[in-house]
Amino acid sequence: MRHLTPVHVSDHALERYCERVAPLGRNSLAREVRRHLLPYLRVGAAVNKGAVLVEIHPGIVAVTLPSLQGGWEVATVMALDREAG
C-alpha cells in the first residue's frame, strides 16, 4: 500500500472551491490538491510566508500550510488575478 501525504481541507477552503469552481466533496478536493501539491514539493516549492500556493485549475490556487496534525492543511482556495503585477 502506498503512503499518502495527508491533506486536510478546511470548511472555508471547501466553500471557496465550490463558489469558484464547482461543487465537490471534501475528500475529492483533498485528492485534487494532493495530486498537484506533491510535484510542487518534489521540485522545491516556493514558500510564501509559510504557505505553498498550488495551482489546482488554471487561475485557481489552493493556499496550503504544513499541518500540526501532519501533512498539509488547505486554508483557502482563491482565484489568481492574472492582470495584477
Buried (B, 14 or more C-beta within 10 A) or exposed (E): EEEEEEBBBBEEBBEBBBEEBEEBEBEEBBBBBBEBBBEBEEEEBEEEEEBBBBEBBEEBBBBBBEEEEEBBBBBBBBEEEEEEE
